[in-house]
Amino acid sequence: MSGQVPEHVGVLGGGRMGSGVAHAFLLAGATVTIVDRDDAAAGAARDRVVRAVEQSVARGTTTQTAATLTARLHAGTDVVAFAPARLVVEAVPEDVGLKTAALRRVEDVLAPGAVLATNTSSISIDLLADHVRRPETFVGMHFFNPVPASALVEVVRGAATSDETTDRARGWVEAIRKTAVVVNDAPGFASSRLGIAIGLEAVRMLAEGVAGAADIDAAMTLGYKHPVGPLQLTDLVGLDVRLGIAEYLARELGPRFEPPALLRALVAAGHLGRKSGRGFYVWPDGGAPTPADLTGLASLTGQASR
Ligand SMILES: NC(=O)c1ccc[n+]([C@@H]2O[C@H](COP(=O)([O-])OP(=O)(O)OC[C@H]3O[C@@H](n4cnc5c(N)ncnc54)[C@H](O)[C@@H]3O)[C@@H](O)[C@H]2O)c1
């Protein structure tokens, strides 16, 4: 296990998650190379990381200067730049075809022994491992959004991931001052599976009239010290996103993850949560959310609502 980050870290796809991963490894002392699909995307990725670095310096999260940190940041479009990396984290969009092609391209330039990690939030590690030549050095590193504010990384080991690869990934997570949980490859890993289970039950309770949205959320924030209640969290993540994950888990794990009719009705009505201004709550610009009136929609589901 390593208490240090690798000297060189590669990040494929410098979007929301990739730029966060790059920022975390830069702060921990690595030289970080981001590769994105074209010059514009690579430039945007670099700008995102530079902004995040400047914020960290302003907040006093690091004693290094922004200039020192960004001197170790590179962004481009050719995966050949990953050749010196001991770790590459893939963070391209959640699409099996895109990811398998990208992983193969990266593996072609990596030195034997380098670890190739994927930040997939739902795709099976074993499924992706079927497309790489060295599955023993392939592992999931599931970062959470936003990366700088999140304390957790799920290290997801596939059937072929070696103990050494798992230990190195766990050590690197600790070196960027986050906590690793090691999870065997399974649909939804640990975090999404538990989070969705609570979220779906909260929607069913709302539809059955057990309690209103604010009371259901308070039961978890005050009763269980969750930072956000399950219905408000569903609004923040996006009802459409959570519906997609629930459908996937229902296919993989059975009917206990079947999405409630109320969730489907809200998505069909375009009530997707904060991003559309309305979900289980109404989200006024700059104001505090208030529980939405779901009477009409709940009746569409054929279930009682209060
Ligand atoms: N957003 C989240 O909350 C979250 C949380 C955990 C994990 N994830 C996972 O992280 C991954 C990335 O998600 P995101 O939200 O950062 O997406 P994003 O759309 O913000 O970023 C994707 C990046 O990949 C780049 N890209 C696309 N095709 C590419 C290619 N062929 N080669 C190189 N770069 C390419 C895009 O230009 C973009 O910069 C997904 O697998 C997602 O499931 C997302």
The ligand as an SDF file (V2000), in Angstrom:
LIG
                    3D

 44 48  0  0  0  0  0  0  0  0999 V2000
  -21.5710   13.5900  -12.3650 N   0  0  0  0  0  0  0  0  0  0  0  0
  -21.6640   12.7860  -11.2870 C   0  0  0  0  0  0  0  0  0  0  0  0
  -22.3650   13.0790  -10.3110 O   0  0  0  0  0  0  0  0  0  0  0  0
  -20.8700   11.4940  -11.2450 C   0  0  0  0  0  0  0  0  0  0  0  0
  -20.5780   10.9200   -9.9910 C   0  0  0  0  0  0  0  0  0  0  0  0
  -19.7970    9.7490   -9.9530 C   0  0  0  0  0  0  0  0  0  0  0  0
  -19.3590    9.1770  -11.1390 C   0  0  0  0  0  0  0  0  0  0  0  0
  -19.6840    9.7440  -12.3410 N   0  0  0  0  0  0  0  0  0  0  0  0
  -19.1930    9.0910  -13.5610 C   0  0  0  0  0  0  0  0  0  0  0  0
  -18.0550    9.8050  -14.0340 O   0  0  0  0  0  0  0  0  0  0  0  0
  -17.9970    9.7120  -15.4580 C   0  0  0  0  0  0  0  0  0  0  0  0
  -17.9280   11.1000  -16.0450 C   0  0  0  0  0  0  0  0  0  0  0  0
  -19.0650   11.8320  -15.6550 O   0  0  0  0  0  0  0  0  0  0  0  0
  -19.0910   13.4380  -15.6710 P   0  0  0  0  0  0  0  0  0  0  0  0
  -20.3150   13.8320  -14.9210 O   0  0  0  0  0  0  0  0  0  0  0  0
  -17.7760   13.9870  -15.2840 O   0  0  0  0  0  0  0  0  0  0  0  0
  -19.3310   13.6960  -17.2390 O   0  0  0  0  0  0  0  0  0  0  0  0
  -18.9830   15.0280  -18.0740 P   0  0  0  0  0  0  0  0  0  0  0  0
  -19.8830   14.9760  -19.2600 O   0  0  0  0  0  0  0  0  0  0  0  0
  -18.9910   16.2330  -17.1970 O   0  0  0  0  0  0  0  0  0  0  0  0
  -17.4710   14.7970  -18.5390 O   0  0  0  0  0  0  0  0  0  0  0  0
  -17.0890   13.8640  -19.5050 C   0  0  0  0  0  0  0  0  0  0  0  0
  -15.8060   14.3470  -20.1580 C   0  0  0  0  0  0  0  0  0  0  0  0
  -15.3380   13.3320  -21.0460 O   0  0  0  0  0  0  0  0  0  0  0  0
  -14.9320   13.9490  -22.2590 C   0  0  0  0  0  0  0  0  0  0  0  0
  -14.9710   12.9590  -23.3210 N   0  0  0  0  0  0  0  0  0  0  0  0
  -16.0390   12.5000  -24.0270 C   0  0  0  0  0  0  0  0  0  0  0  0
  -15.6300   11.5700  -24.9070 N   0  0  0  0  0  0  0  0  0  0  0  0
  -14.2980   11.4350  -24.7490 C   0  0  0  0  0  0  0  0  0  0  0  0
  -13.3150   10.6250  -25.3710 C   0  0  0  0  0  0  0  0  0  0  0  0
  -13.6460    9.7540  -26.3230 N   0  0  0  0  0  0  0  0  0  0  0  0
  -12.0170   10.7450  -24.9710 N   0  0  0  0  0  0  0  0  0  0  0  0
  -11.6790   11.6230  -24.0050 C   0  0  0  0  0  0  0  0  0  0  0  0
  -12.5760   12.4090  -23.3710 N   0  0  0  0  0  0  0  0  0  0  0  0
  -13.8650   12.3120  -23.7410 C   0  0  0  0  0  0  0  0  0  0  0  0
  -15.9180   15.1010  -22.4330 C   0  0  0  0  0  0  0  0  0  0  0  0
  -15.4080   16.0830  -23.3460 O   0  0  0  0  0  0  0  0  0  0  0  0
  -15.9950   15.6200  -20.9980 C   0  0  0  0  0  0  0  0  0  0  0  0
  -14.9530   16.5350  -20.7210 O   0  0  0  0  0  0  0  0  0  0  0  0
  -19.2070    8.8870  -15.8710 C   0  0  0  0  0  0  0  0  0  0  0  0
  -18.8480    7.5470  -15.9750 O   0  0  0  0  0  0  0  0  0  0  0  0
  -20.1670    9.0920  -14.7140 C   0  0  0  0  0  0  0  0  0  0  0  0
  -21.0950    8.0290  -14.5860 O   0  0  0  0  0  0  0  0  0  0  0  0
  -20.4100   10.8990  -12.4220 C   0  0  0  0  0  0  0  0  0  0  0  0
  1  2  1  0
  2  3  2  0
  2  4  1  0
  4  5  1  0
  4 44  2  0
  5  6  2  0
  6  7  1  0
  7  8  2  0
  8  9  1  0
  8 44  1  0
  9 10  1  0
  9 42  1  0
 10 11  1  0
 11 12  1  0
 11 40  1  0
 12 13  1  0
 13 14  1  0
 14 15  2  0
 14 16  1  0
 14 17  1  0
 17 18  1  0
 18 19  2  0
 18 20  1  0
 18 21  1  0
 21 22  1  0
 22 23  1  0
 23 24  1  0
 23 38  1  0
 24 25  1  0
 25 26  1  0
 25 36  1  0
 26 27  1  0
 26 35  1  0
 27 28  2  0
 28 29  1  0
 29 30  1  0
 29 35  2  0
 30 31  1  0
 30 32  2  0
 32 33  1  0
 33 34  2  0
 34 35  1  0
 36 37  1  0
 36 38  1  0
 38 39  1  0
 40 41  1  0
 40 42  1  0
 42 43  1  0
M  CHG  2   8   1  16  -1
M  END
$$$$
